[in-house]
């Protein structure tokens, strides 16, 4: 299985040679076959590189997204009989966010 970072390095090489996103996609598909980055991913990386960010590293995920499920799970584990309103109040998240995580 091809590593996505390896493909991004190849993508960077093509970008620096002046290849378009479409040309790069075709080259990646030829080199990596089924494991190639998707068209959407290629265009996202092209936009990043075109905007001046030419690092091949992933951007860190938002801490907020990582912490919210943990907050809800911790609140539920503390007292499994809490209703959604209480969980929302304890975690500081909206009622609808808690509801989505509970279902």
The first five atom37 places (N, CA, C, CB, O) and aatype in JSON, in Angstrom:
{
  "aatype": [20, 20, 20, 20, 20, 20, 20, 20, 20, 20, 20, 20, 20, 20, 20, 20, 20, 20, 20, 20, 20, 20, 20, 20, 20, 20, 20, 20, 20, 20, 20, 20, 20, 20, 20, 20, 20, 20, 20, 20, 20, 20, 20, 20, 20, 20, 20, 20, 20, 20, 20, 20, 20, 20, 20, 20, 20, 20, 20, 20, 20, 20, 20, 20, 20, 20, 20, 20, 20, 20, 20, 20, 20, 20, 20, 20, 20, 20, 20, 20, 20, 20, 20, 20, 20, 20, 20, 20, 20, 20, 20, 20, 20, 20, 20, 20, 20, 20, 20, 20, 20, 20, 20],
  "atom_mask": [
    [1, 1, 1, 1, 1],
    [1, 1, 1, 1, 1],
    [1, 1, 1, 1, 1],
    [1, 1, 1, 1, 1],
    [1, 1, 1, 1, 1],
    [1, 1, 1, 1, 1],
    [1, 1, 1, 1, 1],
    [1, 1, 1, 1, 1],
    [1, 1, 1, 1, 1],
    [1, 1, 1, 1, 1],
    [1, 1, 1, 1, 1],
    [1, 1, 1, 1, 1],
    [1, 1, 1, 1, 1],
    [1, 1, 1, 1, 1],
    [1, 1, 1, 1, 1],
    [1, 1, 1, 1, 1],
    [1, 1, 1, 1, 1],
    [1, 1, 1, 1, 1],
    [1, 1, 1, 1, 1],
    [1, 1, 1, 1, 1],
    [1, 1, 1, 1, 1],
    [1, 1, 1, 1, 1],
    [1, 1, 1, 1, 1],
    [1, 1, 1, 1, 1],
    [1, 1, 1, 1, 1],
    [1, 1, 1, 1, 1],
    [1, 1, 1, 1, 1],
    [1, 1, 1, 1, 1],
    [1, 1, 1, 1, 1],
    [1, 1, 1, 1, 1],
    [1, 1, 1, 1, 1],
    [1, 1, 1, 1, 1],
    [1, 1, 1, 1, 1],
    [1, 1, 1, 1, 1],
    [1, 1, 1, 1, 1],
    [1, 1, 1, 1, 1],
    [1, 1, 1, 1, 1],
    [1, 1, 1, 1, 1],
    [1, 1, 1, 1, 1],
    [1, 1, 1, 1, 1],
    [1, 1, 1, 1, 1],
    [1, 1, 1, 1, 1],
    [1, 1, 1, 1, 1],
    [1, 1, 1, 1, 1],
    [1, 1, 1, 1, 1],
    [1, 1, 1, 1, 1],
    [1, 1, 1, 1, 1],
    [1, 1, 1, 1, 1],
    [1, 1, 1, 1, 1],
    [1, 1, 1, 1, 1],
    [1, 1, 1, 1, 1],
    [1, 1, 1, 1, 1],
    [1, 1, 1, 1, 1],
    [1, 1, 1, 1, 1],
    [1, 1, 1, 1, 1],
    [1, 1, 1, 1, 1],
    [1, 1, 1, 1, 1],
    [1, 1, 1, 1, 1],
    [1, 1, 1, 1, 1],
    [1, 1, 1, 1, 1],
    [1, 1, 1, 1, 1],
    [1, 1, 1, 1, 1],
    [1, 1, 1, 1, 1],
    [1, 1, 1, 1, 1],
    [1, 1, 1, 1, 1],
    [1, 1, 1, 1, 1],
    [1, 1, 1, 1, 1],
    [1, 1, 1, 1, 1],
    [1, 1, 1, 1, 1],
    [1, 1, 1, 1, 1],
    [1, 1, 1, 1, 1],
    [1, 1, 1, 1, 1],
    [1, 1, 1, 1, 1],
    [1, 1, 1, 1, 1],
    [1, 1, 1, 1, 1],
    [1, 1, 1, 1, 1],
    [1, 1, 1, 1, 1],
    [1, 1, 1, 1, 1],
    [1, 1, 1, 1, 1],
    [1, 1, 1, 1, 1],
    [1, 1, 1, 1, 1],
    [1, 1, 1, 1, 1],
    [1, 1, 1, 1, 1],
    [1, 1, 1, 1, 1],
    [1, 1, 1, 1, 1],
    [1, 1, 1, 1, 1],
    [1, 1, 1, 1, 1],
    [1, 1, 1, 1, 1],
    [1, 1, 1, 1, 1],
    [1, 1, 1, 1, 1],
    [1, 1, 1, 1, 1],
    [1, 1, 1, 1, 1],
    [1, 1, 1, 1, 1],
    [1, 1, 1, 1, 1],
    [1, 1, 1, 1, 1],
    [1, 1, 1, 1, 1],
    [1, 1, 1, 1, 1],
    [1, 1, 1, 1, 1],
    [1, 1, 1, 1, 1],
    [1, 1, 1, 1, 1],
    [1, 1, 1, 1, 1],
    [1, 1, 1, 1, 1],
    [1, 1, 1, 1, 1]
  ],
  "atom_positions": [
    [[0.83, -1.18, 0.0], [0.0, 0.0, 0.0], [0.88, 1.24, 0.0], [-0.95, 0.0, 1.21], [1.8, 1.35, 0.8]],
    [[0.59, 2.16, -0.88], [1.37, 3.38, -1.0], [1.01, 4.34, 0.13], [1.15, 4.04, -2.37], [-0.16, 4.51, 0.46]],
    [[2.03, 4.95, 0.69], [1.85, 5.93, 1.74], [1.39, 7.24, 1.1], [3.17, 6.12, 2.56], [1.93, 7.67, 0.08]],
    [[0.38, 7.88, 1.72], [-0.12, 9.14, 1.17], [0.96, 10.21, 1.15], [-1.31, 9.63, 1.98], [1.0, 11.04, 0.24]],
    [[1.85, 10.2, 2.15], [2.93, 11.2, 2.16], [3.85, 11.0, 0.96], [3.74, 11.11, 3.47], [4.31, 11.97, 0.36]],
    [[4.1, 9.76, 0.61], [4.93, 9.45, -0.56], [4.28, 10.05, -1.82], [5.11, 7.91, -0.72], [4.96, 10.62, -2.67]],
    [[2.97, 9.91, -1.93], [2.26, 10.46, -3.08], [2.29, 11.99, -3.06], [0.81, 9.96, -3.11], [2.38, 12.62, -4.11]],
    [[2.21, 12.58, -1.87], [2.27, 14.04, -1.79], [3.63, 14.57, -2.2], [1.94, 14.51, -0.37], [3.73, 15.64, -2.8]],
    [[4.68, 13.81, -1.9], [6.03, 14.2, -2.34], [6.09, 14.15, -3.87], [7.12, 13.27, -1.72], [6.64, 15.05, -4.5]],
    [[5.52, 13.1, -4.45], [5.45, 13.01, -5.92], [4.62, 14.15, -6.48], [4.85, 11.65, -6.36], [4.95, 14.73, -7.52]],
    [[3.53, 14.48, -5.79], [2.67, 15.58, -6.2], [3.46, 16.89, -6.18], [1.43, 15.68, -5.29], [3.38, 17.69, -7.12]],
    [[4.22, 17.1, -5.11], [5.02, 18.33, -4.99], [6.01, 18.43, -6.15], [5.78, 18.36, -3.64], [6.21, 19.51, -6.71]],
    [[6.63, 17.31, -6.5], [7.56, 17.28, -7.62], [6.87, 17.74, -8.91], [8.16, 15.86, -7.8], [7.39, 18.57, -9.65]],
    [[5.68, 17.18, -9.16], [4.92, 17.55, -10.36], [4.51, 19.02, -10.32], [3.67, 16.66, -10.51], [4.57, 19.71, -11.33]],
    [[4.09, 19.48, -9.15], [3.69, 20.89, -8.99], [4.85, 21.81, -9.32], [3.18, 21.15, -7.55], [4.7, 22.8, -10.04]],
    [[6.02, 21.49, -8.77], [7.2, 22.33, -9.01], [7.64, 22.3, -10.47], [8.34, 21.89, -8.11], [8.3, 23.22, -10.94]],
    [[7.28, 21.23, -11.19], [7.58, 21.17, -12.62], [6.55, 21.93, -13.45], [7.64, 19.71, -13.09], [6.7, 22.06, -14.67]],
    [[5.5, 22.43, -12.8], [4.48, 23.21, -13.5], [3.34, 22.38, -14.06], [5.12, 23.96, -14.61], [2.57, 22.86, -14.89]],
    [[3.22, 21.14, -13.6], [2.11, 20.29, -14.06], [0.81, 20.77, -13.43], [2.37, 18.79, -13.71], [0.81, 21.26, -12.3]],
    [[-0.28, 20.63, -14.14], [-1.6, 20.99, -13.61], [-2.08, 19.9, -12.67], [-2.62, 21.22, -14.75], [-1.5, 18.82, -12.61]],
    [[-3.14, 20.19, -11.94], [-3.72, 19.18, -11.04], [-4.21, 17.97, -11.84], [-4.89, 19.79, -10.22], [-4.03, 16.83, -11.42]],
    [[-4.82, 18.22, -12.99], [-5.32, 17.12, -13.82], [-4.17, 16.25, -14.34], [-6.14, 17.68, -15.0], [-4.27, 15.03, -14.34]],
    [[-3.09, 16.89, -14.79], [-1.93, 16.13, -15.28], [-1.31, 15.31, -14.14], [-0.88, 17.09, -15.89], [-0.92, 14.16, -14.33]],
    [[-1.23, 15.93, -12.98], [-0.66, 15.26, -11.82], [-1.51, 14.06, -11.41], [-0.52, 16.23, -10.64], [-0.99, 13.0, -11.09]],
    [[-2.82, 14.24, -11.42], [-3.73, 13.15, -11.08], [-3.51, 11.95, -12.0], [-5.19, 13.62, -11.16], [-3.43, 10.82, -11.54]],
    [[-3.41, 12.21, -13.29], [-3.18, 11.12, -14.25], [-1.86, 10.4, -13.97], [-3.18, 11.66, -15.68], [-1.78, 9.18, -14.07]],
    [[-0.83, 11.16, -13.63], [0.47, 10.57, -13.35], [0.42, 9.73, -12.07], [1.55, 11.67, -13.23], [0.99, 8.64, -12.02]],
    [[-0.26, 10.24, -11.04], [-0.39, 9.48, -9.8], [-1.2, 8.21, -10.0], [-1.05, 10.35, -8.72], [-0.87, 7.16, -9.45]],
    [[-2.24, 8.3, -10.81], [-3.06, 7.12, -11.09], [-2.25, 6.07, -11.85], [-4.3, 7.51, -11.9], [-2.41, 4.87, -11.62]],
    [[-1.4, 6.52, -12.75], [-0.56, 5.59, -13.49], [0.48, 4.94, -12.58], [0.13, 6.31, -14.66], [0.76, 3.74, -12.7]],
    [[1.05, 5.72, -11.68], [2.11, 5.19, -10.81], [1.57, 4.36, -9.66], [2.92, 6.33, -10.27], [2.16, 3.33, -9.31]],
    [[0.46, 4.79, -9.06], [-0.04, 4.15, -7.85], [-1.32, 3.35, -8.05], [-0.27, 5.18, -6.79], [-1.85, 2.77, -7.1]],
    [[-1.82, 3.31, -9.25], [-3.05, 2.58, -9.64], [-4.18, 2.83, -8.65], [-2.77, 1.08, -9.74], [-4.56, 3.98, -8.43]],
    [[-4.74, 1.77, -8.05], [-5.92, 1.91, -7.18], [-5.63, 2.69, -5.91], [-6.45, 0.56, -6.82], [-6.55, 3.21, -5.28]],
    [[-4.38, 2.76, -5.51], [-4.01, 3.42, -4.27], [-3.75, 4.92, -4.44], [-2.78, 2.76, -3.69], [-3.38, 5.59, -3.47]],
    [[-3.93, 5.45, -5.63], [-3.65, 6.85, -5.9], [-4.61, 7.76, -5.13], [-3.74, 7.13, -7.4], [-5.74, 7.39, -4.83]],
    [[-4.12, 8.95, -4.84], [-4.96, 9.95, -4.2], [-6.19, 10.19, -5.07], [-4.18, 11.27, -3.95], [-6.12, 10.06, -6.29]],
    [[-7.28, 10.55, -4.44], [-8.5, 10.83, -5.2], [-8.39, 12.18, -5.91], [-9.75, 10.8, -4.28], [-7.52, 12.99, -5.6]],
    [[-9.28, 12.39, -6.84], [-9.32, 13.66, -7.58], [-9.5, 14.82, -6.6], [-10.47, 13.66, -8.63], [-8.85, 15.86, -6.73]],
    [[-10.38, 14.65, -5.62], [-10.63, 15.7, -4.63], [-9.37, 16.0, -3.83], [-11.76, 15.29, -3.68], [-9.04, 17.17, -3.62]],
    [[-8.68, 14.95, -3.38], [-7.45, 15.16, -2.61], [-6.39, 15.87, -3.43], [-6.91, 13.83, -2.1], [-5.7, 16.75, -2.92]],
    [[-6.26, 15.5, -4.69], [-5.27, 16.15, -5.56], [-5.59, 17.63, -5.71], [-5.23, 15.47, -6.95], [-4.68, 18.46, -5.64]],
    [[-6.85, 17.96, -5.91], [-7.21, 19.37, -6.06], [-7.05, 20.14, -4.76], [-8.65, 19.49, -6.56], [-6.69, 21.32, -4.78]],
    [[-7.31, 19.49, -3.61], [-7.08, 20.16, -2.33], [-5.6, 20.46, -2.13], [-7.6, 19.29, -1.18], [-5.24, 21.56, -1.72]],
    [[-4.74, 19.49, -2.42], [-3.3, 19.7, -2.28], [-2.81, 20.73, -3.29], [-2.54, 18.38, -2.45], [-1.92, 21.53, -2.98]],
    [[-3.37, 20.72, -4.5], [-2.98, 21.7, -5.5], [-3.3, 23.11, -5.0], [-3.68, 21.43, -6.85], [-2.51, 24.04, -5.16]],
    [[-4.49, 23.26, -4.4], [-4.88, 24.57, -3.87], [-3.93, 25.02, -2.75], [-6.32, 24.53, -3.34], [-3.55, 26.19, -2.69]],
    [[-3.56, 24.09, -1.88], [-2.61, 24.43, -0.8], [-1.28, 24.88, -1.38], [-2.4, 23.23, 0.14], [-0.74, 25.91, -0.99]],
    [[-0.75, 24.09, -2.3], [0.54, 24.41, -2.89], [0.47, 25.72, -3.67], [1.02, 23.27, -3.81], [1.38, 26.54, -3.59]],
    [[-0.6, 25.91, -4.4], [-0.78, 27.13, -5.18], [-0.89, 28.35, -4.27], [-2.04, 27.02, -6.06], [-0.52, 29.46, -4.67]],
    [[-1.39, 28.15, -3.06], [-1.5, 29.24, -2.08], [-0.2, 29.51, -1.34], [-2.57, 28.92, -1.1], [-0.16, 30.4, -0.48]],
    [[0.85, 28.78, -1.65], [2.15, 29.03, -1.05], [2.54, 28.04, 0.03], [2.17, 30.38, -0.48], [3.69, 28.06, 0.49]],
    [[1.65, 27.19, 0.46], [1.97, 26.19, 1.48], [2.43, 24.92, 0.77], [0.74, 25.89, 2.42], [1.61, 24.15, 0.26]],
    [[3.74, 24.69, 0.75], [4.24, 23.55, -0.01], [4.84, 22.47, 0.88], [5.27, 24.0, -1.01], [5.72, 21.72, 0.45]],
    [[4.37, 22.39, 2.11], [4.77, 21.3, 3.0], [3.94, 20.06, 2.66], [4.58, 21.71, 4.5], [2.75, 20.16, 2.37]],
    [[4.59, 18.92, 2.7], [3.9, 17.65, 2.41], [3.28, 17.04, 3.66], [4.86, 16.66, 1.78], [2.67, 15.98, 3.59]],
    [[3.43, 17.71, 4.8], [2.9, 17.2, 6.06], [1.41, 17.49, 6.16], [3.66, 17.81, 7.25], [0.92, 18.48, 5.64]],
    [[0.7, 16.61, 6.84], [-0.71, 16.85, 7.14], [-0.82, 18.0, 8.11], [-1.39, 15.58, 7.71], [0.06, 18.21, 8.94]],
    [[-1.9, 18.74, 8.0], [-2.16, 19.78, 8.98], [-2.8, 19.13, 10.2], [-3.08, 20.9, 8.39], [-3.61, 18.22, 10.06]],
    [[-2.43, 19.59, 11.39], [-3.02, 18.99, 12.59], [-4.52, 19.23, 12.64], [-2.35, 19.55, 13.86], [-5.01, 20.28, 12.22]],
    [[-5.23, 18.25, 13.17], [-6.67, 18.38, 13.31], [-6.98, 19.35, 14.44], [-7.33, 17.01, 13.56], [-6.17, 19.55, 15.35]],
    [[-8.13, 19.92, 14.37], [-8.57, 20.83, 15.41], [-8.73, 20.08, 16.72], [-9.88, 21.52, 15.01], [-9.33, 19.0, 16.76]],
    [[-8.21, 20.64, 17.8], [-8.35, 20.01, 19.12], [-9.81, 19.94, 19.53], [-7.54, 20.79, 20.18], [-10.24, 19.0, 20.2]],
    [[-10.56, 20.92, 19.13], [-11.97, 20.96, 19.52], [-12.69, 19.71, 19.04], [-12.65, 22.22, 18.96], [-13.47, 19.12, 19.79]],
    [[-12.45, 19.3, 17.81], [-13.11, 18.1, 17.28], [-12.67, 16.84, 18.01], [-12.82, 17.96, 15.8], [-13.46, 15.92, 18.19]],
    [[-11.41, 16.8, 18.44], [-10.92, 15.63, 19.15], [-11.44, 15.57, 20.58], [-9.41, 15.64, 19.16], [-11.64, 14.48, 21.11]],
    [[-11.65, 16.72, 21.19], [-12.03, 16.76, 22.59], [-13.53, 16.58, 22.81], [-11.59, 18.05, 23.2], [-13.93, 16.02, 23.83]],
    [[-14.35, 17.03, 21.89], [-15.8, 16.99, 22.11], [-16.33, 15.6, 22.39], [-16.5, 17.55, 20.92], [-17.06, 15.43, 23.37]],
    [[-16.03, 14.58, 21.59], [-16.54, 13.25, 21.91], [-16.06, 12.76, 23.27], [-16.13, 12.25, 20.83], [-16.8, 12.09, 23.99]],
    [[-14.81, 13.09, 23.64], [-14.29, 12.68, 24.94], [-15.06, 13.35, 26.07], [-12.8, 13.01, 25.04], [-15.35, 12.72, 27.09]],
    [[-15.39, 14.63, 25.9], [-16.16, 15.34, 26.92], [-17.51, 14.67, 27.13], [-16.35, 16.81, 26.53], [-17.94, 14.46, 28.27]],
    [[-18.17, 14.35, 26.03], [-19.5, 13.74, 26.13], [-19.39, 12.35, 26.76], [-20.16, 13.64, 24.73], [-20.18, 12.01, 27.64]],
    [[-18.42, 11.56, 26.32], [-18.26, 10.21, 26.88], [-17.95, 10.26, 28.37], [-17.15, 9.44, 26.14], [-18.48, 9.47, 29.14]],
    [[-17.09, 11.19, 28.77], [-16.76, 11.33, 30.19], [-17.99, 11.72, 31.0], [-15.65, 12.36, 30.38], [-18.2, 11.21, 32.1]],
    [[-18.79, 12.62, 30.47], [-20.01, 13.04, 31.18], [-20.99, 11.87, 31.29], [-20.67, 14.23, 30.46], [-21.63, 11.7, 32.32]],
    [[-21.11, 11.09, 30.24], [-22.03, 9.94, 30.26], [-21.52, 8.88, 31.23], [-22.19, 9.34, 28.84], [-22.29, 8.31, 32.0]],
    [[-20.21, 8.62, 31.19], [-19.64, 7.61, 32.08], [-19.75, 8.0, 33.55], [-18.2, 7.36, 31.72], [-19.87, 7.14, 34.42]],
    [[-19.7, 9.3, 33.83], [-19.79, 9.76, 35.21], [-21.17, 9.44, 35.79], [-19.51, 11.27, 35.3], [-21.28, 9.07, 36.96]],
    [[-22.2, 9.56, 34.99], [-23.56, 9.25, 35.45], [-24.39, 8.93, 34.21], [-24.2, 10.45, 36.27], [-24.81, 9.83, 33.49]],
    [[-24.62, 7.65, 33.98], [-25.27, 7.23, 32.74], [-26.73, 7.66, 32.66], [-25.19, 5.73, 32.61], [-27.36, 7.48, 31.61]],
    [[-27.29, 8.22, 33.73], [-28.69, 8.64, 33.72], [-28.87, 10.12, 33.4], [-29.31, 8.34, 35.06], [-29.99, 10.64, 33.42]],
    [[-27.77, 10.8, 33.1], [-27.88, 12.22, 32.79], [-28.63, 12.4, 31.48], [-26.49, 12.87, 32.7], [-28.47, 11.63, 30.53]],
    [[-29.43, 13.4, 31.45], [-30.13, 13.69, 30.2], [-29.28, 14.62, 29.34], [-31.52, 14.32, 30.48], [-28.31, 15.22, 29.82]],
    [[-29.66, 14.74, 28.11], [-28.89, 15.51, 27.16], [-28.69, 16.96, 27.6], [-29.57, 15.49, 25.81], [-27.62, 17.53, 27.36]],
    [[-29.68, 17.56, 28.25], [-29.55, 18.95, 28.71], [-28.4, 19.08, 29.71], [-30.86, 19.43, 29.35], [-27.63, 20.04, 29.66]],
    [[-28.31, 18.13, 30.62], [-27.25, 18.18, 31.62], [-25.88, 17.99, 30.99], [-27.48, 17.12, 32.69], [-24.91, 18.66, 31.35]],
    [[-25.8, 17.07, 30.04], [-24.53, 16.84, 29.35], [-24.1, 18.1, 28.61], [-24.64, 15.64, 28.37], [-22.93, 18.47, 28.63]],
    [[-25.04, 18.74, 27.97], [-24.75, 19.98, 27.25], [-24.23, 21.04, 28.21], [-26.01, 20.49, 26.53], [-23.27, 21.75, 27.9]],
    [[-24.85, 21.16, 29.36], [-24.45, 22.15, 30.36], [-23.06, 21.85, 30.92], [-25.48, 22.2, 31.51], [-22.25, 22.76, 31.08]],
    [[-22.78, 20.59, 31.2], [-21.49, 20.2, 31.78], [-20.35, 20.4, 30.8], [-21.54, 18.74, 32.22], [-19.29, 20.9, 31.17]],
    [[-20.56, 20.02, 29.56], [-19.48, 20.07, 28.57], [-19.35, 21.43, 27.9], [-19.7, 19.02, 27.51], [-18.3, 21.75, 27.33]],
    [[-20.41, 22.24, 27.96], [-20.37, 23.52, 27.28], [-20.66, 23.42, 25.8], [-19.05, 24.17, 27.47], [-20.46, 24.38, 25.05]],
    [[-21.13, 22.27, 25.37], [-21.46, 22.07, 23.96], [-22.95, 22.33, 23.75], [-21.09, 20.64, 23.5], [-23.73, 22.31, 24.7]],
    [[-23.32, 22.59, 22.52], [-24.74, 22.82, 22.23], [-25.52, 21.53, 22.41], [-24.92, 23.37, 20.8], [-24.97, 20.43, 22.34]],
    [[-26.81, 21.68, 22.65], [-27.69, 20.54, 22.85], [-27.64, 19.63, 21.63], [-29.13, 20.99, 23.12], [-27.56, 18.4, 21.76]],
    [[-27.69, 20.23, 20.43], [-27.72, 19.42, 19.2], [-26.4, 18.67, 18.98], [-28.01, 20.32, 17.99], [-26.4, 17.55, 18.47]],
    [[-25.27, 19.27, 19.37], [-23.98, 18.58, 19.24], [-23.95, 17.34, 20.12], [-22.82, 19.51, 19.61], [-23.51, 16.28, 19.69]],
    [[-24.42, 17.49, 21.34], [-24.47, 16.34, 22.25], [-25.41, 15.27, 21.72], [-24.91, 16.78, 23.65], [-25.11, 14.08, 21.79]],
    [[-26.53, 15.69, 21.2], [-27.51, 14.73, 20.68], [-26.93, 13.93, 19.53], [-28.77, 15.46, 20.23], [-27.14, 12.72, 19.45]],
    [[-26.2, 14.6, 18.62], [-25.57, 13.9, 17.49], [-24.56, 12.88, 17.96], [-24.89, 14.9, 16.56], [-24.45, 11.8, 17.38]],
    [[-23.82, 13.2, 19.01], [-22.8, 12.28, 19.51], [-23.4, 11.11, 20.27], [-21.82, 13.02, 20.4], [-22.79, 10.04, 20.35]],
    [[-24.58, 11.3, 20.81], [-25.22, 10.25, 21.59], [-25.96, 9.25, 20.71], [-26.18, 10.85, 22.59], [-26.23, 8.13, 21.15]],
    [[-26.29, 9.64, 19.51], [-27.04, 8.73, 18.63], [-26.13, 7.94, 17.74], [-28.03, 9.49, 17.79], [-26.6, 7.13, 16.94]]
  ]
}
